[in-house]
């Protein structure tokens, strides 16, 4: 079983991004906190709003 942090890192590596709603589906309610912690390590990211079929969502992208 992966920790929440491990899951976020895996998504960033696999897709290059992770969204707030994806995290909520996995019962991760503190995505921004995890991203903030990762910024202090080797993982830099940026975030932006985007439209979905149901409204808006926030997506964090891995900076390379």
C-alpha positions in Angstrom: 0.0 0.0 0.0 1.4 3.4 -1.0 1.4 6.4 1.2 -0.4 9.5 0.0 2.9 11.2 -0.8 4.1 8.1 -2.7 0.9 8.1 -4.7 1.3 11.8 -5.6 4.9 11.3 -6.7 3.9 8.3 -8.8 1.2 10.3 -10.6 3.5 13.2 -11.2 6.1 10.8 -12.7 3.6 8.8 -14.7 1.3 11.5 -16.1 3.3 14.7 -15.4 0.4 16.0 -13.4 -2.1 15.3 -10.6 -5.5 17.0 -10.1 -7.3 17.9 -6.9 -10.3 15.7 -7.8 -8.0 12.7 -8.5 -6.6 13.1 -5.1 -10.0 13.5 -3.5 -11.1 10.2 -5.2 -8.2 8.6 -3.4 -9.3 10.2 -0.1 -6.3 12.6 -0.2 -7.7 15.8 1.2 -4.3 17.6 1.7 -2.9 17.6 -1.8 -1.7 21.2 -1.5 0.2 20.4 1.7 1.9 17.4 0.0 2.8 19.5 -3.0 4.2 22.1 -0.7 6.3 19.5 1.1 7.6 18.1 -2.2 8.7 21.6 -3.4 11.3 21.4 -0.6 12.7 18.2 -2.2 13.6 17.3 -5.8 10.1 17.8 -7.1 9.1 21.2 -8.4 5.6 21.8 -9.6 3.3 24.5 -10.8 -0.5 24.6 -10.7 -3.3 26.0 -12.8 -7.1 25.8 -13.0 -8.7 24.0 -16.0 -12.2 23.3 -17.1 -13.8 19.9 -16.8 -17.2 18.6 -18.0 -18.5 19.3 -14.5 -16.9 22.7 -13.7 -13.3 23.5 -12.8 -10.5 21.6 -11.2 -7.0 22.5 -10.1 -4.1 20.5 -11.6 -0.4 20.5 -10.4 2.2 19.9 -13.1 5.7 18.5 -12.6 8.3 21.1 -13.7 11.2 19.5 -15.6 
